[in-house]
């Protein structure tokens, strides 16, 4: 499906990442799209986190001046929404490898890793009015996999996939990977519990749902 309109609007005569040298003037007729801005913004978040993302860092990554971004992302919130949309777009539904339980387990672990690489975007996405379209492919892909492979009713599949997503979000928010500090005597235990606790809870969720599916067939 094509990306939503909010994410693809283009402004003529604004700088292009490829055609504009850093610190130079845009070439005549060049364009900078929201896709360009979104990709640069989410890459900056991956490096410095949401709190460290600035317009200057995003502009520098694109090789343009900060002023060039104002036409597409006039406010800090607009720039953040760009980053959130691209981050959600990079969040993929489970692969279909033939074992739907294993597919969901690998997806949940990959989702926690994806959230962890973009510090602060989970919470930020709950605090701004970001569009829902970019993340719809995740739900639809995951639900379709459960329905086809496990033969589960679409409503039950949607409910379970939502629970699985909440498990990932909850562990990321409550136990973020960078929460402990070297001075914290419980840092090692925290990191270990984050790893073990997430997988233990995931195992219980998947085994319980698999048993429910088996009982209903």
C-alpha positions in Angstrom: 0.0 0.0 0.0 1.2 3.5 -0.7 2.3 5.6 2.3 -0.3 8.0 3.7 -0.4 11.5 2.3 0.9 13.1 5.5 4.1 11.2 5.0 4.7 11.9 1.3 3.9 15.6 0.8 6.7 17.2 -1.2 7.8 20.8 -1.3 9.4 22.1 -4.5 12.6 24.0 -4.4 13.7 22.8 -1.0 17.0 21.0 -0.6 17.7 17.4 -1.6 20.0 15.2 0.4 21.7 13.9 -2.7 21.9 17.1 -4.7 22.8 19.6 -1.9 26.3 19.6 -0.5 26.5 20.2 3.3 26.3 23.9 4.0 25.6 24.7 0.3 22.6 26.1 -1.5 19.9 23.8 -2.9 20.1 23.2 -6.7 17.3 24.7 -8.7 14.3 22.4 -8.9 15.6 20.0 -6.2 13.1 18.6 -3.6 13.2 17.4 0.0 10.4 15.1 1.0 8.9 14.2 4.3 10.2 10.7 3.7 13.8 12.2 3.7 13.1 14.1 6.9 11.5 11.1 8.6 14.3 8.7 7.8 16.9 11.2 9.0 14.9 12.0 12.2 14.5 8.3 13.2 18.2 7.6 12.5 19.1 10.5 14.8 16.8 9.1 17.5 18.5 5.7 17.1 21.8 7.5 17.9 20.9 10.0 20.6 17.4 9.2 21.7 14.3 11.3 21.6 15.5 13.8 24.1 18.7 14.3 22.1 17.1 14.8 18.8 17.3 18.4 17.5 16.4 20.1 14.2 20.1 20.9 13.8 21.1 17.2 14.0 18.4 16.1 11.5 19.4 18.9 9.1 23.1 18.0 9.4 22.3 14.4 8.6 20.4 15.5 5.5 23.2 17.9 4.5 20.9 21.0 4.6 20.4 24.0 6.8 18.0 23.8 9.8 15.9 26.5 8.0 15.3 24.1 5.1 13.3 21.7 7.4 10.7 24.3 8.4 8.6 24.0 5.3 8.0 20.3 6.0 8.3 20.1 9.8 7.6 23.6 11.1 7.5 22.6 14.8 9.4 20.2 17.1 6.3 18.1 17.4 6.0 17.8 13.6 9.6 16.6 13.4 8.8 14.1 16.2 5.8 12.8 14.4 7.9 12.3 11.3 10.3 10.2 13.3 7.4 8.2 14.9 5.9 7.4 11.5 9.2 6.1 10.1 9.9 4.1 13.3 6.5 2.5 13.0 7.0 1.8 9.3 10.2 -0.1 10.2 8.3 -2.3 12.7 7.5 -5.5 10.8 4.8 -8.1 11.4 5.9 -11.8 12.0 7.4 -13.8 9.2 5.4 -16.8 8.0 7.9 -19.7 8.4 5.4 -22.5 9.1 5.4 -22.4 12.9 3.2 -19.6 14.0 4.1 -19.9 17.6 7.8 -19.6 16.8 7.1 -16.8 14.4 5.3 -14.8 17.1 8.1 -15.4 19.6 10.8 -14.1 17.2 8.6 -11.1 16.3 8.1 -10.2 20.0 11.8 -10.4 20.7 12.6 -8.4 17.6 10.0 -5.8 18.5 11.6 -5.3 22.0 14.9 -4.9 20.3 13.4 -2.4 17.8 11.9 -0.3 20.6 15.2 -0.4 22.5 17.2 1.0 19.6 14.9 4.1 19.5 14.9 5.4 23.0 11.9 7.4 24.0 9.8 6.9 20.9 7.4 4.5 22.5 6.4 7.0 25.2 6.6 9.9 22.7 4.1 8.1 20.4 1.6 8.0 23.2 2.0 11.7 24.0 1.5 13.3 20.5 -1.3 12.9 18.0 0.5 10.7 15.6 -1.4 9.0 12.7 -2.2 5.4 13.0 -1.7 4.4 9.4 2.1 3.6 9.5 1.6 0.9 12.2 -1.5 -0.7 10.7 0.6 -3.1 8.6 2.0 -4.6 11.8 -1.4 -5.5 13.3 -2.9 -6.7 10.0 0.2 -8.8 9.1 0.3 -10.4 12.6 -3.4 -11.1 12.8 -3.5 -12.6 9.3 -0.6 -14.9 10.2 -2.4 -16.2 13.3 -5.7 -16.6 11.4 -4.2 -18.5 8.5 -1.6 -20.6 10.4 -3.5 -21.3 13.6 -7.0 -21.2 12.3 -8.0 -18.7 14.9 -11.0 -16.4 14.7 -9.9 -12.9 13.5 -11.3 -11.2 16.6 -9.4 -13.6 18.9 -6.3 -13.2 16.8 -6.5 -9.4 17.1 -7.0 -9.6 20.8 -4.0 -11.9 21.3 -1.7 -9.9 19.0 -2.6 -6.7 20.9 -1.7 -8.5 24.2 1.6 -9.6 22.7 2.3 -6.0 21.6 1.4 -4.7 25.1 3.8 -7.2 26.6 6.7 -5.8 24.5 5.7 -2.2 25.2 5.3 -2.8 28.9 8.7 -4.4 29.3 10.4 -1.7 27.3 8.8 1.2 29.2 9.2 -0.3 32.7 12.5 -2.0 32.2 14.4 0.1 29.5 17.8 -1.2 28.6 19.6 2.0 29.7 17.8 2.4 33.1 20.6 1.0 35.3 23.7 3.0 36.0 27.2 1.7 36.9 26.7 3.0 40.5 23.5 1.0 40.9 24.3 -2.2 42.9 21.2 -3.8 41.3 22.2 -3.0 37.7 23.3 -6.5 36.8 20.2 -8.0 38.3 18.0 -5.5 36.5 19.5 -6.3 33.1 19.3 -10.1 33.8 15.7 -9.8 34.9 14.8 -7.7 31.9 16.0 -10.5 29.7 14.7 -13.4 31.7 11.5 -11.8 32.7 10.5 -10.8 29.2 11.2 -14.2 27.8 9.4 -16.0 30.7 6.3 -13.9 30.3 6.4 -14.3 26.5 6.7 -18.1 26.9 3.7 -18.1 29.2 1.6 -16.0 26.8 2.4 -18.1 23.8 2.0 -21.5 25.5 -1.3 -20.4 27.0 -2.6 -19.2 23.7 -1.4 -22.3 21.8 -3.1 -24.5 24.4 -6.3 -22.5 23.9 -6.1 -22.9 20.2 -5.5 -26.6 20.5 -8.5 -27.0 22.8 -10.8 -25.2 20.4 -10.0 -27.3 17.4 
